[in-house]
Amino acid sequence: MTFLVQVLFDSVLLMSLLALGALGFSLVWGVLNVLNLAYGAFIMLGGFISYGLWALGVDFLLTIPLTMAAVFGLGWALQRHVVDNVIAGPAPLSITLTYGINLAVVGLMLYFFSAADRSILTAPYLDGFVEVAGARLPYLRIVTAAIAIALTGVAWWVFDRTELGASIRATRLDQEAARLVGIDTRRVFNLTTGLAASLAGAMGALTAQAHGISPAAGDHLLLQVLIVTVLGGLGSVTGPVAGAAVLAIVTCLSASLFGSTYSLLIGTLMVLVILVVRPAGLLGKRFYEA
């Protein structure tokens, strides 16, 4: 019983972080049709910004909205002044551009900050744990999962229940029709990338607290986010959540049974099997099927 509770709790924590990150990644991919490989840099920068603010004396919980605002600005600027110039070109061009930006950012971070991990010390009010069926669930990880789930819920509300969300959905479905009804699609692109970057920043901040952060962490997390996005499918907010849930359970269970070395391999094989059966992903719309 203790084993199952611990695996379930670890799965919820991993799922909440992956769903938060994958939601932003799938948003840019679905709306702009851009595979933004600079997303890993946004995650990593979010972790470092949160760590830097904490080192200056800011409470960790307060660093999260500040980090999201800072990374939103970075994402908006990148889209407005760089990606906009190639978005109408062939897909490999935007992939190459964003991958190059990711490499440049990671290289600069390695040069100035080295490859060492940075960790945010647990605040006294988050120290301790609750014991459930013999499994110890740290307060810190409970709060981390709760924040990630809450942010995912807020993002869903924005995209599904607001005028901005309606503009994003309209642009995703038909850019030309959206322009004809008065939607400024360029502004939608900028805001979409900014919002996605803010979610990446939040994922990085929470990861820095839960596991630590390093310049190379973004690439590893980007791989997991990409797997979750493909597994869940494009076209809905629930797709990334479903993909994150499946991958998190498989990863945590296989890591507990066979070791962490095989967990990513098993998760990747599972994704391949599911995609053979459902090419559009678990909850993806056929409109997005390649």
N, C-alpha and C positions, 0 to 999 in steps of 0.2 A: 504493500500500500504506500509506504514511504517513497519507494522508487517511482511509482506512478505519479504521485503528487508533485515530486520534484521535477520530473520530466514535463508534466503539464505546466507547471509554473515557468520553467525555463522556456517552454514553447511559447507561452503567452508573451513573455518579455521579448523574445526574438521576433515573434510575429508582429507585435506592435511597432517595433523599430523598422522592420522591413516594409510593413504596409505604409508607414508614414513616408519613407523614402521612395517606394515604388509608385505611390500616388502622384508625386511630383514628376517623376521621370516619365510615367505613362501619359501624364497631361501634356508635356511638351511633345512627346512622340506622336500622340494622337491628334493634337491641334495643329502643330507646325509641320508635322511629318519630318521631324529632325531627330536623329538618334544622337542626343546631346551627350557625348562622352566626356565633356567637362563637368558633368554632374558629380563625378567622384571628387573633383577638386572642390566643389561647393560643400560637399559633406565634410571633407577634411578641414577646409577653412572654417566651417561652422564650429568644429571641435576646437580648433586653435583659438578662435575669437572668444569662445566661451571660457577656455582655459586662461587666456590672457586677462579677461575681465575678472575672473575669480582670483587670479594672482594679484590683481590691483585692489582686492578687498571687496568686490561685489559678490553678494550672495548668489550661489549657484542658480537658484530658481529665478532670480532676476536677470541672470545672464541669458536665459533662453529667449525672451522677447527681444532683448537688445541684439542678440546674435541673429535672430530671424530678420530683424529690420536691416542690419548691416548686409547680410547675404542677399536679401531682396534687392538692395541697391546694386550690388555687384551683378546679379542676374539680369536686372533691367538694363544696366549699362552694356553688358556683353551683348544682349540681344539688339539693343537700339543702335549700337555703334559698330558691331562686328558681324554678328550672324545675319542681321537684316540684309547685308550686302551680298550674301550668297544663298539666301533661302530659296530664291527662284531657280537656282542652278541645279545640277544633278546631285542626287543624294550623297554620292561618295565625297563631294566637295565639302559639304557641311560636316560629314563624319570626320574627314581628315582635319578640318579646321578645329573642331572642338577637341579632337584627340591631341592635336598639337598644343592647344591652350592648356589642356590637362597636364601634358608632359612639362610644359614651361612652368606652370604653377608649382607642381611637385618638385621640380628641379630647384626652383628658387627657395622653396621651403626647406629642402634638404641642405642647401648651401648656407642659409642663415640660421637654421634651428637644429641641424643634424637629424639623424634617423631615430633618435631616442624617443621612447614613449613618454608622453606626458599624462599624468593622472590628476584628477581633481579630488582632493581629500573629502571624505564624507562629512557633512555638517553634523554637529552634535545632535540636532533634532531628528536626523535621519539615521542615526546609529542605532543598532539593535535589530531584532527580528521577531517574527511571530512564528510559532511552531504549529504546524497543521499535520496531523497523522504522522508525527515523527520527522517531518521535513521542515527545515528551517528556511523561512522566506524573509530575506532582509527587507527592512522598511525602504531602503534606498531603491531597490529594484522594483518594489511594489509601486512607489511613487513614479519612477521612471516609466514603467508600463502604463500607469494611469495617465500621465501627461501625454505620452505618445498616442494613446487611444483617444484622448480628448481632442488633441490637435487634428487627428484624422477625422473625427466627427465634425469639427468646425469646418475643415476643408470640404467635406461632403456637403455641409449646409450651404457654404458659399457657392459651390459649383452647381448645386441642384435646386437652390431655393432663392437665389438673388438675381437681380438684373444683370450683374456682371457674369454670373454663371450662365445665364441664358445667352449672352453674347458669345461666350466661349464655346458653348455647345453649338450655336448656329454657325460660327466660324469653322468649327471642326467638321461639320457636315457638308457645308458648301460655302467656300469663301466668296465666290462671285455673288451668290444670292444674298449673303450677309452684307456685302457692300451695297447692293441695290436697295436694301431696306435701311441704309444709313449707319451701319456699324463700321466703325473705324478699325479695320482688321489689323492694321499695323500697331495700333494702341493695344488691341487684344493680344497680339503676339508678345509685346513688351511686358504687359501685365502678367500674362500666363507664365512666361519664363521667370519673371520676378517672384511670383507666388510659388512656383516649383522650386526655385532656389531657396526660398525661405523655409520650405519643408525640408530640403536637404540640410540646411543649416541647423534646423531643430534636431534632425536625426544625428548630425555630427556632435551637437552639444550634449545630447542625451548619451550618445556612445562614449564621449570623453569621460562622463561621470561614471557610467556603468563598467566600461572596459578599458578606458584610456584611449589616447589618440596619438598618431604619428603621421609624418608626411605620406607614408605608403598606405595608410589605412583606407584612404578614399578609394583606391583601385580595388582593394578586396571587397569593400562594401558595394562598390558599383557593380561588380560581378554578381553579387547576390541580388541586388536590386534588379538587374537586367533579367536574371533567371526568374524572379518573382513576376516581373512585368509580362514576360513571354508566357509563363505558366498561367497567370490569371487571365490574360487577354486584354485587348484594348477596347474602349468604347463604353466603359462604365466605371464608377467609383468602386463598386464591389469586386471587380476583377482583381486588382492588386491585393485587396484584403484576403480574398479566397486563395490566391497564389501564395501569399505570405503565410497563411495558416497551414497550408499543406506542406510547404517547404520547411517551416519552423518545426512542425511535429516530426517530420521525417529526419531532419538534421539532428534535433535534440535526442530523439530515440536512438538513432544509429550511433551518435557520439557516445551515448551511455552504454550501449551494448558492444560496439566494436571499436570505439576510440574516435577522436576527432579527425584522425588522418583520413578515415574512410567516409566521414559524414558528407563532405561536399561531393565526393564521387557518387555516393548513393543518391544524393539529392539531384544531381545532374542527370543520372540515368533515369530517374523517375520522371523528370521533365521530358526527356526524349520519348519515353514510352507514352506519356499523356498526349504529347503533341502529334504522335503518329495517329492516335485515336481521334483527337480533337485539334486540328491544325490552328484553329482560332483561339485556343486556350480554353480554360475551364468555363469562363463566363464572357469571353470575347464575342463581339458582334462580327458576323460574316463580312460586314462592310470593310473591316480592317484586315481580313485574312489575306495574306500575301499570295 
